[in-house]
Amino acid sequence: MKRTAVIAAGLGIAAAVAAPAIASALSATALSGGQIQIFGTPALTGTTGTALVTGAIGDYGKTVKINKAGRPDVNGIYSRLVLHKGTIIADGATLQKRIQIGSEHAHIDLSSCSLQGSVSAPVPIVSGTGAYAGITGTIKLTFTLAELGTTYTTGPEKGQCNTNGGPVAEFATIHGSGPVSFK
């Protein structure tokens, strides 16, 4: 299985769509900081994923993988969380490196052509806008991936895992927590 998509996917930091009752609760007062939790689905292909933030911040939206210049980039090492009350930019370089190392050492279960694994790393928050202007902090994020590969259907390798065929099914999530503060 090709790991290129997995490496690019590590930055896409998570999300879900909240129910209307939760959305009305998001219009809370000024933020003072504290512990937050991030849950989401990374972009395994493309540049966007989803994110849900709980704890000292309650918000949700999408994530966009970006480069240092802030432009969408499937290979970008930064993530822009585009939330309803503002944006948060996080530097995922360390997480991306750990995903790459994990991908290079991933072992496929040849009896089922499947693999799974998780890596964790500190992800610093570098800036924010709107309600998140002046945000700082570091979130320990865990990226988890599970894939099911294909098998050869003909030829001398029939029935064996086709490690060049890409996955037929995959699941990925990002979650983590850490303290944030506002300048």
QUIQUI-V296078 format. One line per field, one symbol per residue. ss: DSSP state (H for helix, E for strand, C for the rest). A space follows every 10 residues. Layout:
ss->???
//
This chain:
ss->CCCHHHHHHC CCCCCCCCCH HHHHHCCCCC CCCEEEEEEE ECCCCCCEEE EEEEECCCEE EEEEEECCCC CECCCCCEEE EEECCEEEEE ECHHHHHHHH HHHHCCCCEC CCCEEEEEEE EEEEEEEECH HHCCEEEEEE EEEEEEEEEE ECCCCCCCCC EEEEEEEEEE EEEEEEEEEE EEC
//
